[in-house]
Amino acid sequence: MMRPIDFLAQLRRFGSLEWYRHGGGAGDDDRFTPPLVVWRFAEPLPVSFAEDLRRIVEDERREIDWLFDTTRRNWVLVPSHVMEEKGRHQFATEAQAADLIVRNEPEYCRRSVRDLDRIIAALDLLTAT
């Protein structure tokens, strides 16, 4: 299983990263946490990359729904369910919502990590062409 840090490695193939943070993924203890990746590309922004990633994230083979937000300075990729739970419980952070999902929905967590693997593999193919 890949981790959000592997996603960041793929991002670097499309542009220089100015800032990032990440969390979740597959832990060494067989614990799965919904992935979260937030990053900022240095100028110039790889605009065509955003379109490619959106197409990959929204692919019909996905296991879960994702939020891919490029409307702010920092771009975000996170399972939609994390943001729904954050709003529903008025949590201050995505990590609080992810912790709730880890406790109550372990299968969803596994599916989210498998789906991140699919996204990373598709990015790898994109750079191979």
C-alpha positions as CSV (number, residue, x, y, z in Angstrom):
1,M,0.0,0.0,0.0
2,M,1.2,3.4,-0.9
3,R,1.0,6.5,1.4
4,P,0.3,10.2,0.9
5,I,4.1,10.7,0.8
6,D,4.1,8.6,-2.4
7,F,1.4,10.9,-3.9
8,L,3.7,13.9,-3.1
9,A,6.5,12.2,-4.9
10,Q,4.3,12.0,-8.0
11,L,3.3,15.7,-7.6
12,R,7.0,16.7,-7.8
13,R,7.1,15.2,-11.4
14,F,4.6,17.9,-12.5
15,G,6.0,21.0,-10.7
16,S,8.0,22.3,-7.8
17,L,6.3,22.0,-4.4
18,E,6.5,25.2,-2.3
19,W,4.6,23.7,0.7
20,Y,2.7,20.6,1.7
21,R,1.3,18.5,4.5
22,H,-0.1,15.1,4.5
23,G,-1.7,12.5,6.7
24,G,-3.4,9.1,6.8
25,G,-2.9,6.1,4.6
26,A,-1.8,2.6,5.6
27,G,0.0,2.4,9.0
28,D,2.6,-0.1,10.0
29,D,0.0,-1.5,12.5
30,D,-2.5,-2.5,9.7
31,R,-4.5,0.6,10.6
32,F,-6.0,2.5,7.7
33,T,-6.8,6.2,7.9
34,P,-8.4,8.3,5.2
35,P,-5.6,10.1,3.3
36,L,-5.3,13.8,3.3
37,V,-2.8,15.8,1.1
38,V,-2.6,19.5,0.9
39,W,0.0,21.2,-1.2
40,R,1.1,24.4,-3.0
41,F,2.9,24.4,-6.3
42,A,5.5,27.1,-6.9
43,E,4.7,29.4,-9.9
44,P,4.0,28.7,-12.6
45,L,1.1,26.4,-11.7
46,P,0.8,23.2,-13.7
47,V,-2.8,24.0,-14.9
48,S,-3.1,21.0,-17.2
49,F,-2.0,18.8,-14.3
50,A,-5.1,19.9,-12.4
51,E,-7.3,18.8,-15.2
52,D,-5.6,15.4,-15.5
53,L,-5.7,14.8,-11.7
54,R,-9.4,15.7,-11.6
55,R,-10.1,13.2,-14.4
56,I,-8.2,10.5,-12.5
57,V,-9.9,11.3,-9.1
58,E,-13.3,11.2,-10.7
59,D,-12.7,8.0,-12.7
60,E,-15.6,5.6,-12.7
61,R,-13.4,2.9,-11.1
62,R,-13.0,4.9,-7.9
63,E,-14.1,3.2,-4.7
64,I,-15.0,6.4,-2.9
65,D,-15.8,10.1,-3.7
66,W,-13.0,12.6,-3.4
67,L,-12.8,16.3,-2.9
68,F,-10.1,17.8,-5.1
69,D,-10.1,21.5,-4.5
70,T,-7.9,23.9,-6.5
71,T,-9.9,27.1,-5.7
72,R,-7.5,28.3,-3.0
73,R,-3.8,28.9,-2.8
74,N,-3.3,25.4,-1.3
75,W,-4.7,22.5,-3.3
76,V,-6.4,19.7,-1.4
77,L,-7.1,16.0,-2.0
78,V,-9.2,14.3,0.6
79,P,-12.1,11.8,0.7
80,S,-15.4,13.7,0.5
81,H,-16.7,11.8,3.5
82,V,-14.0,13.3,5.7
83,M,-15.2,16.8,4.9
84,E,-18.8,15.8,5.4
85,E,-18.1,14.4,8.8
86,K,-16.0,17.5,9.7
87,G,-19.0,19.7,8.8
88,R,-21.6,17.5,10.4
89,H,-19.8,17.4,13.8
90,Q,-18.3,20.9,13.4
91,F,-14.8,19.6,14.0
92,A,-12.0,22.1,13.8
93,T,-9.8,19.9,11.7
94,E,-10.0,17.1,9.1
95,A,-7.9,14.9,11.4
96,Q,-10.7,14.9,14.0
97,A,-13.1,13.8,11.3
98,A,-10.7,11.1,10.1
99,D,-10.3,9.8,13.6
100,L,-14.1,9.4,13.9
101,I,-14.2,7.5,10.6
102,V,-11.3,5.3,11.7
103,R,-13.2,4.2,14.8
104,N,-16.6,3.7,13.1
105,E,-15.9,2.8,9.5
106,P,-12.7,0.7,9.1
107,E,-13.8,-0.7,5.7
108,Y,-14.3,2.8,4.4
109,C,-10.8,3.6,5.5
110,R,-9.3,0.6,3.7
111,R,-11.3,1.6,0.5
112,S,-10.0,5.2,0.7
113,V,-6.4,3.9,0.9
114,R,-6.8,1.5,-2.0
115,D,-8.3,4.3,-4.0
116,L,-5.3,6.5,-3.3
117,D,-3.2,3.7,-4.6
118,R,-5.2,3.8,-7.8
119,I,-4.7,7.6,-8.1
120,I,-1.0,7.3,-7.6
121,A,-0.7,4.4,-10.2
122,A,-2.7,6.5,-12.7
123,L,-0.3,9.5,-12.1
124,D,2.6,7.2,-12.7
125,L,1.1,6.1,-16.0
126,L,0.5,9.7,-16.9
127,T,4.2,10.6,-16.5
128,A,5.3,7.4,-18.3
129,T,3.7,8.6,-21.5
